Amino acid sequence: MLFAFGSNGSAQLGVGHTDDLSKPEPVLIPSNTPRWNVKQLAAGGNHTVILCDDGKVRATGNNEDGRCGVNDVQQLLQFTEVPLSLDGDGKSLAVKHVTASWSATAFLCDDGHVYVCGSGSSGELGLGPSVANSLSLARLPNFPPPGTTITYVASGMAHMVAVLSNGEVYGWGKGRKGQLGEPAQDVWSPRRVSGLDFGAVKASCGKDFTFVVGKIFTGSMAVLGPKGKDRFGVGANAPVTLAGWMDIAASWCSVYALKASGDVVAWGRDDHGQLPPQGLPKIRAIAAGSEHCLALAGAGKVLAWGWGEHGNCGMPTNNNGDVKARWNEIDVPGRLAKVYAGCSTSFIETVEEAHLPR
């Protein structure tokens, strides 16, 4: 079961209403729909997209520009299936990965191509010069390059990147802070990120930067951007190497790396308590939202900290709406499975004890 809490003014939590929540509520699942679990969740500014284990993609929230991939609906109050009949024969393509910028969504499909929908004034659709909106899913032309496949896609507020099978990284969208490499400019079609001296295997995007890592044992990593004033030390305070990472995540202005040891290495903005508080127990999964974090502790608890004004870190918070220098424990029924975070939104997936194998 998927539980949601936090900012909900556009129904991006998928719980059937538009009230913010500080206590998790289960997302709505129509009674005639078989139960599904989430394989991946991508959160934009005011919309959320999930890839489910039944092979379907579902979206909720603001859809005024088509960012949810559902035609002729301005707003979705609950997770609704995204139609995926995309190719010339009308065959429904399977989605391998989803990602979302503030106002756009990208789908990596089993035909090897990326499809996008929504809007973006800085090129984040990747559909070519001056293409700032697509009400329905459109395929990125001439991408990926011949002889390569796309292995991973990620998004920041206004840019997207794709990691290729040969270790190269391509990006598109807002690039004036160097988050897409040089030259530091907006990019309207996928462009190779130059200057990486290692093969990339994964990337995570902040507001004005991109964090790229190589194979786990090498420790290779790079922070692209923010060019100019690095207010929060995202680039300046980055470690030289990061061997043994298990997962990576980025908020708007901070970076988090979960190591195989269960420790979290983090740097960047911390004025709202975004960085892990001291005494954090061993962690087995982490999710970074815009300015907050969720962590699944080895002891079977969900921990939340950072900027929580909309309830996305649970309660209590301080007078500024922060959970700072400490964490909240979030209670939900069932066995904890996964955590996800978005723009002041939080999601927890559980497995009901009655459905667990003996």
Secondary structure, DSSP 8 states (H G I E B T S, - for coil): -EEEEE--TTSTT-SSS---EEEEEE----TTS----EEEEEE-SSEEEEEETTS-EEEEEE-TTSTTS-TT-SEEEEEEE---B-STT--B--EEEEEE-SSEEEEEETTS-EEEEEE-TTSTT-SSTT--EEEEEEE-TT-S-TT--EEEEEE-SSEEEEEETTS-EEEEE--TTSTT-SS-S-EEEEEE-----S---EEEE-SS-EEEE--TTT--EEEE---S--TT-TTTT--S--TTEEEEEE-SSEEEEEETTS-EEEEE--TTS-S--TT---EEEEEE-SSEEEEEETTS-EEEEEE-TTSTT-S---TTSEEEEEEEEE--SSEEEEEEE-SSEEEEEEE-GGGS--
